[in-house]
Amino acid sequence: MKRALISNGNPLEDKIGFSRAVKVGPFISVGGTAPVGPDGKTVGIGNPGIQTRRCLEIIKEALEKAGSGLEDVVRTRILLTNIEDWEAVIKVRAEYFRTIKPVDTVMQVTRFINSEWLVEIEVDAIVPSEQL
């Protein structure tokens, strides 16, 4: 199967060897997506809802570059530094996925690389065969 690497221009992609997303056949995996703006700075410091929205917009863009979209997402993984933020985060997630209804995991982690990040999100998508 053909392998496509999806970039969003993060300078660390080449430095440490990662892609925003990887598509192999109909499968797309979007890696841990942090709330970072185009300027490389954290968006929504202290606000898990704003940070979630930014993560999901980055993910949406990566999926679209891969020839897909949010409607093809089958799994979301939400990582939080404070599990008490789950309701604010899930409220925003619902705006994007209420009718799509992918499976979901919400978990707390000790910390992220950047201490300003309250949330990171990963998704997996499968493109229907008629779109390939």
C-alpha positions as CSV (number, residue, x, y, z in Angstrom):
1,M,0.0,0.0,0.0
2,K,1.1,3.5,-0.7
3,R,2.3,5.6,2.2
4,A,1.6,9.4,2.3
5,L,3.2,11.7,4.9
6,I,1.1,14.7,5.8
7,S,3.0,17.8,7.0
8,N,1.8,21.0,8.6
9,G,5.2,22.7,8.3
10,N,6.3,22.3,11.9
11,P,10.1,22.6,11.8
12,L,10.5,19.7,14.2
13,E,9.0,17.3,11.7
14,D,12.3,17.0,9.8
15,K,14.5,17.6,12.9
16,I,13.1,14.6,14.9
17,G,11.4,12.7,12.1
18,F,7.6,12.8,12.5
19,S,4.5,13.7,10.4
20,R,1.3,15.4,11.5
21,A,-0.5,12.5,9.9
22,V,0.3,9.3,7.9
23,K,-2.0,7.8,5.4
24,V,-1.6,4.1,4.3
25,G,-4.3,2.9,2.0
26,P,-7.6,3.9,3.5
27,F,-6.1,4.4,7.0
28,I,-5.1,7.8,8.4
29,S,-3.5,8.4,11.8
30,V,-3.1,11.9,13.1
31,G,-0.5,12.1,15.9
32,G,-0.7,13.9,19.2
33,T,-1.9,17.4,18.2
34,A,-1.1,20.3,20.5
35,P,-2.8,23.7,20.7
36,V,-0.2,25.6,18.8
37,G,-0.9,28.6,16.5
38,P,0.7,29.3,13.1
39,D,3.2,31.4,15.0
40,G,4.3,28.4,17.0
41,K,2.9,29.8,20.3
42,T,0.4,28.1,22.5
43,V,-3.2,29.1,21.9
44,G,-5.6,29.6,24.8
45,I,-3.2,29.4,27.7
46,G,-5.2,28.3,30.7
47,N,-8.4,27.5,28.7
48,P,-8.9,23.8,27.9
49,G,-11.9,24.6,25.6
50,I,-10.0,27.0,23.4
51,Q,-7.0,24.6,23.3
52,T,-9.3,21.7,22.3
53,R,-10.8,23.8,19.4
54,R,-7.3,24.6,18.1
55,C,-6.2,21.0,18.3
56,L,-9.3,19.9,16.3
57,E,-8.9,22.6,13.7
58,I,-5.3,21.4,13.1
59,I,-6.5,17.8,12.9
60,K,-9.3,18.8,10.4
61,E,-6.7,20.5,8.2
62,A,-4.4,17.4,8.3
63,L,-7.3,15.1,7.4
64,E,-8.3,17.4,4.5
65,K,-4.7,17.3,3.2
66,A,-4.9,13.5,3.3
67,G,-8.1,13.6,1.2
68,S,-10.4,12.9,4.1
69,G,-12.3,14.8,6.7
70,L,-13.8,14.7,10.2
71,E,-16.6,12.5,8.9
72,D,-14.1,9.7,8.4
73,V,-12.8,9.7,12.0
74,V,-13.3,6.4,13.8
75,R,-11.4,7.1,17.0
76,T,-10.3,10.1,19.1
77,R,-7.9,10.0,22.0
78,I,-7.9,13.0,24.3
79,L,-5.0,13.5,26.7
80,L,-5.4,15.9,29.5
81,T,-3.0,17.2,32.2
82,N,-6.0,17.7,34.5
83,I,-8.8,15.2,34.2
84,E,-11.1,17.7,35.8
85,D,-11.0,19.6,32.4
86,W,-12.8,16.7,30.7
87,E,-16.2,18.3,30.6
88,A,-15.0,21.5,28.9
89,V,-13.0,19.5,26.4
90,I,-15.8,17.1,25.6
91,K,-18.2,19.9,25.1
92,V,-16.0,21.3,22.3
93,R,-15.3,17.8,20.9
94,A,-19.1,17.3,20.6
95,E,-19.4,20.3,18.3
96,Y,-17.2,18.4,15.8
97,F,-18.3,14.8,16.4
98,R,-21.8,14.8,17.8
99,T,-23.3,13.1,14.7
100,I,-20.1,11.3,13.6
101,K,-19.8,9.5,16.9
102,P,-16.3,8.0,16.8
103,V,-15.1,5.9,19.7
104,D,-13.2,8.0,22.3
105,T,-10.7,7.7,25.1
106,V,-10.1,10.4,27.6
107,M,-7.1,10.1,29.9
108,Q,-4.9,12.1,32.2
109,V,-1.1,12.3,31.6
110,T,1.5,13.8,33.9
111,R,2.6,16.5,31.5
112,F,3.4,17.5,27.9
113,I,6.6,18.8,26.4
114,N,5.2,22.3,26.8
115,S,3.7,23.1,30.3
116,E,1.2,25.5,28.7
117,W,-0.6,22.7,26.9
118,L,-3.6,21.3,28.8
119,V,-4.7,18.9,26.0
120,E,-3.4,16.9,23.1
121,I,-5.6,15.0,20.7
122,E,-5.0,12.1,18.4
123,V,-7.4,10.7,15.8
124,D,-7.6,7.7,13.5
125,A,-9.7,7.8,10.3
126,I,-10.6,5.4,7.6
127,V,-11.5,6.7,4.1
128,P,-14.4,4.8,2.6
129,S,-13.3,2.8,-0.5
130,E,-15.5,4.8,-2.8
131,Q,-13.3,7.9,-2.0
132,L,-10.0,6.2,-2.8
